[in-house]
Amino acid sequence: MDGSDGVVHAPQAAVEAWLTEIFAGAGCPPDEARQVAENLVLADLSGHPSHGIVRTARYVEWVEQGRMIPAAKVETLSRSGALLLMDAHYSFGQVAGAKAVDAAAEVAEAEGVCLLGLRRSGHLGRIGAWAERLCARGLWSIHWVSVPGSRLVAPFGATERRLGTNPICVGVPQAGGDFVLDFATSRVAEGKVLVALKSGKALPSDAMVDPDGSDSDRPATLYGETESRAAPDPRAGPGALQPMGDHKGSGLALACELLAGALIGSGTNADPNARFCNGMLSIVLDPKRFGDPEGIAAEAAAFLEAVRSAAPRDAAKPVLTPGEPERAGRVAAARDGVPLSAGLRASLAEASAKTGVAPPDGMG
């Protein structure tokens, strides 16, 4: 259904099928194309469109440029006890991430813990998806992610880019709904600026910083003259994203570069011309090895319920714990369909034209 705001609410299956055709046209094997499409759509359904469908045109462009490689081999470089090091060779992160966390889960189930290093992955998308995948196996996890080749964020007190958006994620399985904390260490994720550009959605007034040191909420600060393209270049603008939490977020971003970049061999943003990739350092934990798993689960559940029971500042907005908004978003999308703005549909139509795919009726 096309709303008065130009947003089309499309069936999930139809959107996934469209994206699958686009990625197959870009050179992905059928199963890989479907896996990428489903991951991107799930990000939108979870309320994180910054890591979802809006990425399609950029992924197609990256494949054209050789920056991301369909059907690349995800290689295990070393396995020593609980330590696992893997190299994705710039393959799609939706595929590399799944293979890596599945391998880490097997190690954690055997050893009680796995320390996973995944280097040189294509864009891993919403990191919460990997925590959720591990939660489904009853495993707890912590993830640090670096983004070499993507200098977008100014360190605290600076106006020049030196850092990536560098997300951090924690996943804790819960019977009533998993705790999944997932956030970029920048004030907003780069993808949220891209969504704002495509949909007109407002950004915080201090999301970015201009070269003169003033706050900015204008996408052009990040994208510059390329902002009108289907896949605008976030490296082209004169300004930078700002770190979340001032010096605290800036420090967390630095830690991600060191742990998930320098340590595991993905590289860092020391080199402004580094090839784009994601590095991820993950700790995967099996609660059965920490004593009484039922008692651990009960303690975690009791604590989260105590948090949710706190008196809200606004009676119409109950206190939520991480993971709840994502689950609510999926319920709403299942009921209403996947929202596609006019700008997003135009971007998908351009990606379709590049890959020889006809947009579905009513969505082009």
Phi, psi and omega in degrees: 000135181264117181276171180294341179271007179083006180270129174261131174259107188254150177300140181305314183298324181291320179293317179298320179295319179297311181295324178300317178297319180299312183289327174296320177294335178277355176116002179281140170301155186307313182295322179293317179301316179295318181297318178295314182300313182296323179295317181293317180295320179299324177298317176298315181298331182275003179086018180235064180298343178298336181245022187240231190301328181299342181280348189304307183299322180292319178300316179299318179296319179296322176296317178301323183275355182077014181277337176224137194242119175295147174057025177289153180280131172265114191254136171275114182277322179201149173221116181223103183062239181270358183267128181228125179238126183231152180235123183271350178052041175065026176282171178303129181295332179297331178272313181297320180298316180297315180296320184291312183288330175294318177295320179294324179297319180296320178294316181296323179291332179275322188254345185096336180206150171226134171255107186257130169245119176246115183252155171053048175270150165296177184308121185280354179073211180286115184294333177303333178297326181283324174296319179296322179297322178285323176301324180299339176259010178078019185254140174273154181205154175227137184224134170242137185231136175248159181226068176298149183081011181218066175290106183231340191246135175276132173301159180306128179088000183246166174247348182262147180288135173216343188241160168272179178282341162041076181285159175232142183216145174226133178236132178229117181293139179218138182300324182271003183134125188293147170276116180227103178265123187211114182210147171284150178275359169273162182301322168223152175292151177304323180297332177291327174292321178296317177298318178299320179296318184280332187246346184082005180295139184287150175249159173303146185297339181245028180298326184228173177230133177276164182302335179276002178092000180274150178291154180213146171238017184266124178306330180298336176301325181267321189259343179059219186286351181271004190293341182276351181286160177299324178237074184298151185266112181289353178272354190271345184281164183278342185251203185209158167291155175258151177287147173291150174059026177054237186293334181290312177295323178298319178294321177296320179297319177299317180298320179297317180299321182286313185286313186262002178241291183294313186295315188265358173093016176277343184091171181228183177272021171300324178261112181294344181255017179299149177290135182296137170195176169246139167247144180222126172253122184234142169249122180245128189237136176261111185297341179296338180271001183251025177111244185261099184298325178293321178293322177298313180297319180294319179295317179297317180296318180296320180295313181297324177292324177298322178295313181295334182279356179298142180299126181282152175292326179238118184300336181277354182233089181296156179291131181243156173250156183306133183109330181292315179300323180296317179294321178295323179296322180292322177297315181296319181292324177297328180279317190257343185098172181274122181285128178235113179288166179299319180294321179292319179296323178295320178296318178293324178296322178292319176296323178297317181297321180294329186254006176073034182248136177273125178298145177299153178303133177083356182239353182279000000 
